[in-house]
């Protein structure tokens, strides 16, 4: 997955700019993002502070690590069942 060229802090600042009354189209043009991207950010980061966004990113990374561990354990389980069966 490609990483964003904007950090969470920048995304939250862009969303805050729109919340202060600047039209969405102007904000998107100013920062060079599509309106679809803007609304996707708004769905994900709307109402978050910078500290909340950092915590969200840390939780997403931990969740991905745990999913990899579970997948490895399930694969080991399948291999052991194949060897015994």
VENBEL-V994761 format. One record per run of one state. SS is the DSSP state (A for helix, B for strand, O for the rest). FROM is the first residue (numbers start at 0). TO is the last residue. Records with the same first field share a line. If there is no record, write none. Layout:
# VENBEL-V994761
SS: FROM-TO, FROM-TO
This chain:
# VENBEL-V994761
O: 0-6, 19-22, 31-33, 45-48, 84-84
A: 7-18, 23-30, 34-44, 49-83
